[in-house]
Amino acid sequence: MNVYPFIEAEKAQPDGNVKRSCELLEVSRSAYYQHRTGPSRRERDDADLTTHIADVHAVSAGTYGAPRVRAELAARGRRHSGKRIARLMRTAGLCGRAPKRWRTTTVPDPAAALPADLIRRDFDVTATGIDTRWCGDITYIRTWEGWLYLATVLDLASRRVIGWATADHLRTDLPEQPLSHAITSRRPAGPVIFHSDRGCQYTSAQYARLADRHRVRLSVGGRGQCWDNAVAESFFATIKTELLDRRAWPTRAAAHAAIFDWIEGWYNTHRRHSTLGYLSPAAYEATGRIAPPVRQVA
């Protein structure tokens, strides 16, 4: 703001003709008196709130939009309307990161015997308990050394990543590792349904043998239907939007290390999930029971 007109108006004020001084300097009297009294209480409150919003936004590495910022502020004891937070974020030039549209990367095996779809797009977190329904998928990450592939297993009830692995190949050994570690670390009390797409790794005899040994019932979605495995697809959209697509990866090891930090140090333990009432997966599980730690492999 150019304060020169206000300074000149203040110089004229001792003569008592504020109105005339403001007219000559093309300054409104309300603006002059506001300048004299300083920011209003509302403006001071907005400035203070903007500082807290910027802090939450920075902690999220610039990924949180207004709903998650609001949830985090509420957890800190600061309850404000979503519209006010959105307005202040726009004013401060802060915004979240939205996922890109999904792209199908599945390579099915036309000769494979396919399990039935036991989930049928029922991804409600309250449908069943923790460690009764899992899902997983594989995604591709470009590095300067070549492709890195990430396979995951998520619990449908808590959205927690309960197993993951990376490799420079797409053999069935890759998705086997997170499923094996999920079984070992979670120790489910009863049978578990594992849902995936029709990728050849998930419909292979090798994968079926692993599932049979551990009382895991395999389930696959329809042909070319990404929505049939929406939770796994949504997780990949999130990790790419918030981490993988934001920088280049010179080596596979660098990408693996960043994935470890993001999953173990942020997503599972701190990132607020809209489906979970803006709790993190770990916090959501803690409302029912304490979840065992996530295991991972290189």
PEWOSUL-V851337 format. One line per field, one symbol per residue. phi: phi as a letter, one per 40 degrees, with the letter a starting at -180 (. if undefined). A space follows every 50 residues. Layout:
phi->???
This chain:
phi->.ccddcccccccddcgbcdccccccfbccccccccccgcccccccccccc ccccccccccggbccdccccccccccgbbaccccccccccccgbacbccc ccbcbcbcbcccccccccbfgcbccccaccgbbbaaabbbbcbcchcbbb bbbbcccbgccbaaabacabccdcccccccccccccfdcbcbcbbaccdc ccbccccccccccbfbccabcccgbcccbcccccccccccccbcccacbc bccccccccdcccccbccbbccbcccggccdccccccbacccccbabc
